[in-house]
Amino acid sequence: MTTHKPEKLSAKEVFKITGIPVFLASLCCVSPLVLFFLGLGSATVAGSLSDVLYGQYKWWFRAVGLLSLALALVFYFRKKGICTLDQAKRRRNEVINIILIALTVSILAYIIWLYGIVHIVGVWAGLWSLIP
């Protein structure tokens, strides 16, 4: 029986795993900004669209982000040679640690990206007020 030495997860790999899911989860507020900055809608339209998307559909966007994170993890594990449940059981600690790291980084990145950067840009552009 061969043993497998766990590989270290680099910051670049974490970004590859979590980048797109975080962006997809934040599209409820990013898409109105993009429409406004491309000149495809006024500030009123973008603000109204943001209210609707974030107010009524934010959990749908978050669910899409979570599903895409799960899919990204599946692709990552398959690339690393963990293709079956038996292999995942043998490398259980490594799999659990990577999932926890990816989930934690995704949540933190989502909070910083959506409630920090996107909100500040939206306030700067006059699309929404300082008070959410």
N, C-alpha and C positions, 0 to 999 in steps of 0.2 A: 504494500500500500504506500503510495507516495503522498507526501505532505506538501501542501502549498503554502508558500510564504506570502502573507497578505501584502499587497502593494499599497503604498501611500497614495492617498487621493490628493492630487495637486489642486491649487486654486483654479487653474485653467480648466481642469476637468469638471470641477464643481460649477464653474460658470457655464460650461457647455451643457451640463445637465439641467441647470436651473434657469438659464437666460430666457429661452423661448417660453417656457411655462409662466414665468413671472410676467412677461410682456403680454401674453394672451389673457391672463387674469386681469390685467389692468386696462384692457382695451375699452372698457366702459367709459373711462375718462380720457384715455389717450386719443381715441378716434375723433371726438369733437375738437380737440386741440389741433389735430392734423387737418381736419376739414377747414377750420378757421385759418390756420397759417397757410394753407394752399389756396385760400381765397374762394373756396367752394361753399362757404356759408358765413353768415354774419356772426357777430358775437352773441346776438340774441338766440339765433338758431343753435349755435354750439353750446351755449349755456343751457338751453332748454333740452337739447339732446342729451347732454351730460346728466341733467336732473332725472330724465326718464331712464337712461341706461343704468346709472348708478343706483337710483332709487328703487326701481322695480326689477332690474335684472342683474344686480351685482353678484348674487349667489350663482347665477348661471355662468357668468364669466369666471368666478372663482372655481366652479366645478370643472369647467373646461381647462383651467390652469392646472388643477390637481390631476385630472386625467392625463393631460399632456406630460406632467411630471412623472407619473407612473409609466407612461410609454417611454419617456426618455431614460428612465431607470432600467426598463427591460432591455432597451437597445444597448445601454452601457454594460449591463451584466452579460449579455450575449457576446459583446465584443471582447470582454475579459474572460470568456470561456465558461461562464456559468449559464448553461443552456437548459438544464433539466432541474427538476425539483430535488433529485438526489444530490446533484452537485451543489445546489443552494443549501441543502441540509448540512452537507459536509463543511461548507464555508459560511455557516449560519452567522457567526459573530461579525464577519466581514460584511456580509449582506445587510445585516441589521444596522451596523455602524454607518454604512454608506447611505442607507435610506434615511436614518435619523439626521445625518449631516445635510443631505439634500433637502429634506423637509424643513429643517431649521433655517438654512440659508435662504430657501425660497420664501418662507414667511417673513424673515427680516428684510430681504430684498424687496418684497412686495410692499411692506409697510414704508420703507425708505423711498422707494420709487414712486408709489401712488400718493401717499400722504405727505411726502416731502417734496420731491422734485416736480412731479406733475401738478400738484396743488399750487406750488409757488409759481410755476409757469402760467397756470390758469389765472391766478390772481393778478400776476403781472400783466397778462393780456387783457384783463378786465372781463373774463368769462364768468367768474364766480367770485363771491366775496371771501373775505378772510375767515369768516365764521362758517364752517361747513353746515 
